[in-house]
Structure formats: structure tokens, C-alpha cells
Amino acid sequence: MVDNNDDLLVMGRSYSNNFPVTIGAYQISNAGGSDIVVSKFNSSGTALLASSYIGGSGDDGVNISAVFTVTASLKYNYGDDGRSDIIADKAGNYYIASMTQSANFPTTPGAFQKTFKGGTQDGCVFKMNATLSSLQWSTYLGGAGDDACYSLALDAGNNIYVSGGTGSPDFPTTAGALKTVYQGGMSDGFVAHLNSSGTALLQSTFIGTSAYDQSYFVQTDRNFDVYLFGQTEGAYPVSGGVYNNPGSGQFIHKLNPVLSTTLYSTVFGSGTAHPNISPSAFMVDTCENVYTSGWGGQCIPYGNTGSTTGLPVTANAFQSTTNGCDFYFFVLKKNAASLWYASYFGGGGSNSEGHVDGGTSRFDKNGVIYQSVCAGCGGSSDFPTTPGAWSTTNKSSNCNNAVIKLAFQLLNLHAVALAAPSDTLCLGSVSHFTNASTGAHNYLWNFGDGSPRDTSTAPSHLYAKTGTYTVSLLAIDSGSCKISDSTHLIILVVAPPIVNIGKDTLSCGTVNVTLNAGNTGATYFWNTGAGTQTIQATSPGTYWVRVKNGPCSASDTMKIGVLTKPKLGNDTTLCLGTALNLNAGIAGGVYLWSTGQTTQNIPVQTSGIYWVDVSAGACHQRDTIRVTFNPPPVVDLGRDTVLCSNASLILDAGNPGCIYNWNTGASSQTIDVASTGVYRVTVTKGMCRQSDSVKVTKLGTENLGPDQYLCGAQPLRIDAGYVPNATYYWSTGDTTQIIEIADSGHYWVRINTGLCVLNDTIFIDGGLGGAPGLYIPNAFSPNADGLNDVFLAQGIDVTSFDMKIFNRWGELFFESKDLFKGWDGTYQGQFVPNDIYVWVIEYTNICSRKDVLQRVGHVMVDR
């Protein structure tokens, strides 16, 4: 078993006089026969922390007889001679239950039973400290017959429940216990409750029938009710409403904490009135479900154990068939309400069998069994194994040890955590956690690095340092009987490799450079195909390496060249104001320029002779260049110019002997222009270019536009147009480019540019602009008397016209688009009756321009 410090406790028996013990051990030598031995190892199994004998002059830790062929009294099953139990409390003290045939087995003052009571053996129970240096208390437990203690459990006060078998009618019981009288047969089971100091028997009761019975295991639940698992050949009582296989030889019995009342009892098996299996492990989980395991021993010709044939299995069984000699796992739901899981586990051959040569296997409270088995007996290898197991074959000619870890996964709450992309990651990479838990409503993650707890479902985490971290996930369902479940992951964070194979370098002649990627023990990938930490470069070129350390990788590159003469290029002439970048052209060398600079590249902006000296070790190479910067040409075409209608202008780009490019297509130094436009020239002198442009405006005759009308009270704007550098004089006396006119009449303007004078005149008609526009009568008398016979509209400056006549019901009687064509009072050739008729007129005039004006009214026909 493992204590709270993850130290491993091993308990057994030894006949040796040189069994390893530790300094300060309670008992350092064998007192005679077989002694009980207890040893403690550290969590990694690398150190023996404590070890001691405990015993007297007779056989201790042996149930009846150590001879495996002997079956008698309490040694009912093959391997029963090796039954005992060890458990630990939270303080790290250890409790052992076993049996002794020594009349001088060590007991302590005040112990409940200090003397051997008789028979072949008595049971014994004792407590030792964490270093196995002190026997804190020890007591016999038995009567005049044979007695054996097999199993232990603690209550909340570290009082001890112990169960086993007894052939002693005088085995100590207490008043008010369930059965205070021996029930009969070869043996009874028992369960006793000792106080925490081993000085008093709090409660004790027989368990069984008038036939053979033994109680091999005791467990408690969270209420400290007591559960027993054992064998019977009698008519063991079965409570109402529980799952049971009538007449079977395995019992489960639940009692209250003071052992006075049966809460339920039941039997399971094949119904043969004989035990089928030898019990190996027993557990009550946090939800009060009951787990058992055992093995059928019909293939071993010693003992009374029966066959696994005929035992019930469930539909989800790991193995649903048996040869009679397999292991068997059996689970009942709370209060034995129903069978939850049952399965065989073993080899498939007819003579393949598995068993246990004594000892106690364990379940944990989450429904996982850890079972050690003598498997493959007869030399077979058909015992179930898993891929990747340490060994999948039996390497013995007979039995070999096998270890089973089986997760029943029957409870709804299971914590399952995975790390992605891996549980090993590179420092700086984020670890993503996958939560595959079931049955939980809340989660608590501990990343193992001191950072705050995380309550998200599937968090991500960035570790700040390298190291090994234990990540724990607590899955919580506060409303269930199993409030929480936990799981752990080990995360390894490794540092990325630091790779530096050196700076770019130049060799003098022959290349012979050792490149070292460092990071001893890593994996290397060179572009040469090499996979070693170092390579020898013997030719110029680019070399790179990628170094991989687990999930981490890093790369570096080096260029190796051979020193050659630098090439600055031919002598160069440039335009002043530009810059030239001189490049020595050989990476990895040592540079010295005539300017004193030591870089591979330098900028120059002044004329001169420049040289560079490139060295690599004792080698030197030099090159020189002359750089000339010429001033650019000066180009000035003058100010923007206005020309009179009969004038022209010569534009001169200057700079004789250069190359000219005019936007007119001309290539001469001068051009003659006589029209309005923007004229541009580019002058090229060597590497230099310069440009200029000028705007030329050619004046024609002044044009104030056509004569215009005044409309209403709105003044009219007259624009003489822009003429650069000119003066304006109007007939109104104004001297601006634009004037406003509010009266009709003739207006003129005179524009003087200095070179020429421009004149124009415009007439502004007052007309009837601003008047109503149309005059429309409200009655007419179409009686052919030549007076007022036609309905007409009269207007001034009308440019479009449309008149419609309707009767009072909206019927169109007449339409005219001619201002001078009116309605004669007829419709479809007939005179219309005297009445009032509606007219609608839409029209435009000079002032409205394109805007359509509308008027609506009525006219009376009166003959």
C-alpha cells in the first residue's frame, strides 16, 4: 500500500535471519520461526526508509500452516496462509492485522488482550510509528480455538475495525452486538471494533451461519457503516429487496457502526451452496457501491475453492466466458439494489489458470482495481495483456506474476485531462489542455507552477520557466455522492536550443572552417546532409543547421567566402545632390575605406577618389573609384506671359550644348510660341537634368456674350473674363472684371493689357421680365358675334406653352400647345353648355428658362 507521502509499505513474513532492517528498527532480528516483516520504501523505490521484524518464538504471519498442500481449520482456500493487512492513518502511523502462533508475541501494557488464549493461533493487531522504530500498541485477539485477523479499516477517530475467521466459541464479543454467540460449523467470521489505543474492545460480533463462514475483508463508507465480504457454506441471511443469487457461497454484509444492526446482507455466486472464489480485494466507493474480486481455484488441487463457471456476468463484461479457473470482478450498486458490473478475467486455455498465493489487493475509491496475479500457470501466455505492456508473454515454464489495473468507470464523475499538442513543450509555447471529464459541472486546474487556479473548462497556460510540472484537474459535481474526482498530468517544459555557428566569414585561399552547432545531445540537420554536432567546411558557400531538442528547434546560417578583389565599379559622374552607395561586395571581411569607415557599404555625395581595403586574416585586397558630381543646369523660361492677338514669343532654355526636350516635341534650345498653353522643357547635361515651365495666354477679341434679359428684381452679373496683368474700364465707370446690372441698356468694357486694348458691347433688355408672364380671362361668350368668341391666354417672352380645358368631372375637352390658338367653346364639334370649366396651363418663358411654370384656374362660358 501507499501512504499519504507516496511511500510504499510492504508487509509479509520472513524465516530469514538477515532480512534487511534499518537503524533504530523496533526489532532487528528474527525471534524464531516465521516473523512478520514491515518495510517502507520511498516513492521512487530507490531507498529503504524503514524496515523491522515483529514476532515471537513461534510462526507469526502464517495462517495455520505455511505448507501449501495443507488445508485445515481457517486455511480454507489455497493461499490463505498468506493473508494479512496493513493500512496507514493520516499522521503516517501503520496498523497491521495478522495472526501469531507465538505465546510471547510482543504486546504492550494496557493492551486489550495481552496473552495467547490457545488453539493453533490467535489473531493479532498492532500499531507502529512512521519510522517502524516503536510498537505503539499491540494486542492478541482470539479465544481458545484458532483465530486469524485478515483485514482492517479505520473510523473517524482512528478506532480500528478488524475482521477475520475464528473457531473459538469464546471469541470476545460485546453486549448488544449483532451475534454474541458462536454460530457453529468449522468457523465463523467476526468483526471487532478496537479503540484507537488498542486497550478496549468497543464492539464485537460473530458473523455467519451454522456451517463454515469467514469474513475476509472489512470496509467503511463515509458514514462509517461497516461492510464485510466473505465465504459461507450455510444459509446466509438475505435482506429483502437486494440483489442476490440464492444458495451461493459469497456474502456481503453491511452493519451499522456499532455492529448491532444489519443494514443489508446478500449472497452472490453460482448457487451451489459452496464458495466459488477465494476473495482477493474489496472496496466501498464514495457512493456506497460495493466492489469485489476473487479467483476460482478448481485448477489447483489444494484447498476448497470452487469454480468460476456459472457466475453472473453483465452485458458490458470485459470477458464473458470462463474455463472455471479465472479471476472474477463483481460490483453491486448502493444498498445492493442491483448488479452493476460482473466479468471474468483470465486466459482462454482449458488448463490456463490464475490465482493469488495470499496477500491483499487494493481498489481505490474511484472504482479502479490494482490486482497482482499468479498468471499463465502451466506455461501459457494467453492471460490478457495490453499493447505496450512491459511483457506480453509468459517467460516462465509455469506461473508468472501479472499485474492488472482495471478502471470500471461506473461512476458518472470522471476527471480526464489531456495536454495538446504534447505533454512535452518548448519554453514559450502555450500548453492547451483538453478536458474529457464526464459528470462534472465545475473544474479547478492547478498548473503546478504557483500560478492562480483556473476554473475554465479547457484552459491554456504559458509556463515562464523550464522544468517538470504536475498539472492537476479537479472535476466537481457538488450535487452527487461523489463530489469530486481528480487526475494528474506531468508537463515537461524544455528550453529551446541556442544556435550560433558564427558570423559570415572570408577565408584566405583554401577554406577549412569548423562549424559547431553546440547543444550537445540534441538532433542536428545540416544542409550538407550531416547529422553531427560539428562539420568541417572545405569549400565556399552558405551553410545552415537546424538543431532539435525534443519539441524545440532553432537554426543558424553562415556564409563562407574566399577573399577576392572588391569591385567598386567604373569611374562615375553623377549630378550634384544625388548619393552613390559604394559596396565592397564581399561579406564577412574586415573593411577599411579611404574615408576611415569600416562597414561593407558607404554612401558618398562629394567628388573624389575613393578606395577600400578588404582583409581576411593576412590577406588584403583593394579597389579604387573616381566619383565626380557635376552641378545641374539652370533653366528659367520666365514668368507667365500674355500675348496680344497678333504677337508671338520666343522661349529660351539656355545652357548651350545641352540636350533639350520640350513638351511640344521640339529639341532645340529655343522655340517660338504664338498660342495659349503651358510650355515645359527638360534640359539634360551629363547625368543632370533640370526642368521649367511657363504659361502663355494668347488674347483674342473681347466677347461679353449675347444680349441678355433682366428677370424681376434680380441683378445680372456680366463677366469680362480674366486677362493676366490687365486693367478694366466699364461704361458704368467700374474697373473690376465683373459688374452687376439692374437696368436695361447698352454696356461696354475696355481691357488694357499694356500691349493691346480689347473692347466689347452688350445689350441688356428690360422687356417684361418680372411681369406676371400670362394674362388669362375668367369668362368668354362664344356666340359668333365676333366679340370675345375665343378663350386665349396672352403673355410676353413665352418660350413654351400647353393649355388644357376640363369639365367639372375632370374630362379633357380641349388642349392647345400654341399660345395664339384658343378654345372656341366646342367639344367634339358641339357647343358646350354654359357652365364653369377648369383650365390648367404649363409654360416657360425667358426668365424661367427650363423651369416649367404652372397655373390653374376656371373660365365661365356665357352665351
Secondary structure, 3 states (H helix, E strand, C coil): CECCCCCEEEEEEECCCCCCCCCCCCCCCCCCCCEEEEEEECCCCCCEEEEEEECCCCCECCCCCCCCCCCECCECCCCHHHCCEEEECCCCCEEEEEEECCCCCCCCCCCCCCCCCCCCCEEEEEEECCCCCCEEEEEEECCCCCEEEEEEEECCCCCEEEEEEECCCCCCCCCCCCCCCCCCCCCEEEEEEECCCCCCEEEEEEECCCCCEEEEEEEECCCCCEEEEEEECCCCCCCCCCCCCCCCCEEEEEECCCCCCEEEEEEECCCCCCCCCEEEEEEECCCCCEEEEEECCCCCCCCCCCCCCCCCCCCCCCCCCCCCCCEEEEEECHHHCCEEEEEEECCCCCCCEEECCCCCCEEECCCEEEEEEEEEECCCCCCCCCCCCCCCCCCCCCCEEEEEEEECCCCCCECCEEEECCCEEECCCEEEEEECCECCCEEEEECCCCCCCECCCCCEEECCCCEEEEEEEEEECCCCCCCEEEEEEEEEEECCCCCCCCCCEEECCCCCEEEECCCCCCEEEECCCCCCCEEEECCCEEEEEEEEECCEEEEEEEEEEECCCCCCCCCEEEECCCCEEEECCCCCCEEEECCCCCCCEEEECCCEEEEEEEEECCEEEEEEEEEEEECCCCCCCCCCEEECCCCCEEEECCCCCCEEEECCCCCCCEEEECCCEEEEEEEEECCEEEEEEEEEEECCCCCCCCCEECECCECEEEECCCCCCCEEEECCCCCCCEEEECCCEEEEEEEECCCCEEEEEEEEECCCCCCCCEECCCEECCCCCCCCCCECCEECCEEEEEEEEECCCCCEEEEECCCCCCECCEECCEECCCEEEEEEEEEEECCCCCCCEEEEEEEEECC
